Amino acid sequence: MSEPREKKKYIPDIEIGNAQIKWAFSHFDGREDTFNAEGDHNFTVMLDEEFARKLMDDGWSVRVMDGYEEGDPQEYLLKVKISYKFEPPKVYLIKTNAEGVPRKIRADQRDLSDIRRDTTENIDVIITPSRWVHGQNTGITAYVKELYATVRQSRFAEQYADFEEV
């Protein structure tokens, strides 16, 4: 007779308003570079120490980095994946039209390149956990469930925002 399986602890989604993004480690556009494969859409959120330690205790894969200069505090980083493979996330770009009225636009993978350091004013995100097991190793990978990115547009983009795209 086999031993009863250990009941897994429920891990809730994480909601982060006004997320602080580590832009140097983020690949919303899925571009290939030394640390990212072509087509992998992801970004890195900076967390405060207390919250990061709690996530680490629950099994989340939080990376701890030393500060850049001597005396700088450590950084606690959570890599968040944006995957359309199984259940597409709800990603919205918040853009303002010519009259200054904000509009919520459902984004797909192509639109993720609009989320950049120089244009993004705010990101609110709901992150869902995904447990993984590889041999004796286990952990939790973070995936976007919902993301709202307020994107600043050029004056021309605002001027032509209401034109139909063909």
C-alpha positions as CSV (number, residue, x, y, z in Angstrom):
1,M,0.0,0.0,0.0
2,S,1.4,3.4,-1.0
3,E,1.8,6.3,1.4
4,P,-0.8,9.0,1.2
5,R,0.2,12.0,-0.9
6,E,1.0,15.2,1.0
7,K,-1.7,17.8,0.5
8,K,-0.3,20.8,-1.3
9,K,-0.7,24.2,0.3
10,Y,-3.0,26.5,-1.7
11,I,-1.0,29.4,-3.2
12,P,-3.0,32.5,-4.1
13,D,-2.5,34.8,-6.9
14,I,-0.3,37.9,-6.3
15,E,-1.7,41.4,-7.0
16,I,0.8,44.2,-7.5
17,G,-0.3,47.7,-8.2
18,N,2.2,50.2,-9.6
19,A,4.7,47.4,-10.1
20,Q,8.3,48.4,-10.1
21,I,9.9,46.9,-13.2
22,K,13.6,46.0,-13.6
23,W,13.7,47.0,-17.2
24,A,17.2,45.7,-17.9
25,F,15.9,42.2,-17.2
26,S,12.6,42.5,-19.0
27,H,11.6,41.3,-22.4
28,F,8.0,42.3,-23.1
29,D,8.7,42.2,-26.8
30,G,10.1,38.7,-26.8
31,R,13.4,39.7,-28.4
32,E,16.4,37.4,-28.3
33,D,19.5,38.4,-26.4
34,T,22.1,36.7,-24.2
35,F,19.6,35.9,-21.5
36,N,16.3,35.5,-23.4
37,A,15.3,33.1,-26.2
38,E,13.4,34.5,-29.2
39,G,9.7,34.7,-28.5
40,D,9.9,34.4,-24.7
41,H,7.9,37.3,-23.3
42,N,8.7,38.1,-19.7
43,F,9.5,40.9,-17.2
44,T,11.1,41.2,-13.8
45,V,9.3,42.8,-10.9
46,M,11.2,44.3,-8.0
47,L,9.8,43.4,-4.6
48,D,10.3,44.7,-1.1
49,E,12.3,42.4,1.2
50,E,9.4,41.4,3.6
51,F,7.1,40.4,0.7
52,A,9.9,38.7,-1.2
53,R,10.8,36.6,1.9
54,K,7.2,35.5,2.3
55,L,7.1,34.4,-1.4
56,M,10.4,32.6,-1.0
57,D,9.0,30.7,2.0
58,D,6.0,29.6,-0.1
59,G,8.4,28.3,-2.9
60,W,8.3,31.1,-5.4
61,S,11.5,31.6,-7.4
62,V,12.6,35.0,-6.1
63,R,16.2,36.0,-7.1
64,V,18.2,38.0,-4.6
65,M,20.8,40.3,-6.1
66,D,23.5,42.4,-4.3
67,G,23.3,46.1,-4.8
68,Y,25.4,47.7,-7.5
69,E,27.5,49.9,-5.2
70,E,28.9,49.0,-1.8
71,G,26.3,49.8,0.8
72,D,23.3,49.5,-1.7
73,P,20.5,47.3,-0.4
74,Q,19.9,43.9,-2.0
75,E,17.3,43.6,-4.7
76,Y,14.5,41.0,-4.6
77,L,13.4,40.1,-8.2
78,L,10.6,38.0,-9.5
79,K,10.6,36.9,-13.1
80,V,7.1,36.9,-14.6
81,K,6.3,35.0,-17.8
82,I,3.7,36.1,-20.3
83,S,2.6,32.9,-22.1
84,Y,-0.2,32.4,-24.6
85,K,0.5,28.7,-24.8
86,F,-2.4,27.3,-22.7
87,E,-4.6,30.0,-21.3
88,P,-3.9,33.4,-22.7
89,P,-3.5,36.2,-20.1
90,K,-5.6,39.3,-20.1
91,V,-3.3,42.0,-21.1
92,Y,-4.6,45.6,-21.6
93,L,-2.9,48.7,-22.8
94,I,-4.4,51.9,-21.4
95,K,-4.0,54.6,-24.0
96,T,-5.6,58.1,-24.3
97,N,-7.5,59.2,-27.4
98,A,-7.3,62.7,-29.0
99,E,-9.9,64.0,-26.5
100,G,-7.9,62.8,-23.6
101,V,-10.2,60.0,-22.7
102,P,-8.4,56.8,-21.6
103,R,-9.2,53.6,-23.5
104,K,-8.6,50.0,-22.5
105,I,-7.3,48.0,-25.4
106,R,-7.0,44.2,-25.3
107,A,-3.4,43.4,-26.3
108,D,-2.1,40.3,-28.0
109,Q,1.6,39.1,-28.3
110,R,2.3,41.7,-31.1
111,D,1.2,44.6,-28.9
112,L,3.5,43.6,-26.0
113,S,6.3,45.6,-27.7
114,D,4.4,48.8,-26.8
115,I,5.3,48.2,-23.2
116,R,8.7,49.9,-22.9
117,R,10.6,51.9,-20.3
118,D,10.3,55.1,-22.3
119,T,6.5,54.9,-22.8
120,T,5.1,53.0,-19.8
121,E,3.8,55.1,-16.9
122,N,2.3,52.4,-14.8
123,I,1.8,48.6,-14.6
124,D,-0.7,46.8,-12.5
125,V,-0.5,43.0,-12.6
126,I,-2.1,39.9,-11.2
127,I,0.4,37.0,-11.2
128,T,-0.7,33.4,-11.0
129,P,1.5,30.6,-9.6
130,S,2.4,27.5,-11.6
131,R,4.1,24.7,-9.6
132,W,6.9,22.7,-11.2
133,V,8.8,19.6,-10.4
134,H,12.1,18.5,-12.0
135,G,13.5,15.4,-10.3
136,Q,13.9,16.3,-6.6
137,N,13.6,20.1,-7.3
138,T,10.4,21.9,-7.0
139,G,9.3,25.5,-7.3
140,I,6.7,28.0,-8.5
141,T,6.9,29.9,-11.7
142,A,5.1,33.3,-12.0
143,Y,2.8,33.9,-14.9
144,V,0.7,36.9,-15.9
145,K,-3.0,36.4,-15.3
146,E,-4.0,40.0,-15.9
147,L,-1.8,43.0,-16.8
148,Y,-2.8,46.7,-17.2
149,A,-0.1,48.9,-18.7
150,T,-0.7,52.7,-19.0
151,V,1.2,53.7,-22.1
152,R,2.0,57.3,-23.0
153,Q,1.6,58.0,-26.6
154,S,3.1,60.5,-28.9
155,R,1.0,63.5,-29.8
156,F,0.6,62.0,-33.3
157,A,-0.6,58.7,-32.0
158,E,-3.2,60.5,-29.9
159,Q,-4.2,62.7,-32.9
160,Y,-4.8,59.6,-35.1
161,A,-6.0,57.3,-32.4
162,D,-9.7,57.2,-33.6
163,F,-8.8,56.4,-37.2
164,E,-9.6,52.9,-38.3
165,E,-6.6,50.7,-38.8
166,V,-6.7,48.6,-42.0
